[in-house]
Amino acid sequence: MNSTAQKILEIKLENEAAMKSTVQKIQVQMKFENEKVMNSTKVELKNKTDTLAGNLVVAEEKLVNEIEGLKLRAKDVLIVSSEEELREASCARICAGTTKKGDTAWVDWSGVYTDVDISQCGFVTIPTITTSLEGSGYHYDSTGVTSVYDLTTSSFRVFVTDPSTQTGSEANTYKWTVDWVAAGFTC
């Protein structure tokens, strides 16, 4: 083999060795970078998983506390006597409301009366009702609002007499409302 050919062969072998070495270095570098990215991703996923697990624990604690609170509140309602047969304590409900200020459906009579809708309470037995009269004036010497008539599971009626207020229009002018609280059973 002549010296030129031998030189070319040596250069070729050196180039192949250098290329092989470079490829190996690149492969090692890529493996290192991939491991670095994988480790970073693993750490990031672990942190996110830990955060989610922590959030789940907090949410679960809140839910447990809310359920316990509801159980305690359910035990707070106790009806000891009723017009009808007593039911399970877990079926007891307190429900409250008021008629619309300035727009109560007062009906003229020797005074006024109104029918109050309590159907949203969901009572299945006749509830016990407590009522009062609220307004901006002329109701301090009214009578009758605490006397409940025609009581059903879904409504009741109150009659109000007052020397200075004789019509439903006057009652609404003075913003009279019937405020009420009912205790009854829903099952």
Buried (B, 14 or more C-beta within 10 A) or exposed (E): EEEEEEEEEEEEEEEEEEEEEEEEEEEEEEEEEEEEEEEEEEEEEEEEEEEEEEEEEEEEEEEEEEEEEEEEEEEEBEBEEBEEEEBEEEBBBBBEBBBEEBEBBBBEEEBBBBBBEBEEBBBEBBBBBEBBBBBEEBBEEBEBBEEBEEBEBBEBBBBBBBEEBBBBEBBBBBBBBBBBBBBBBBE
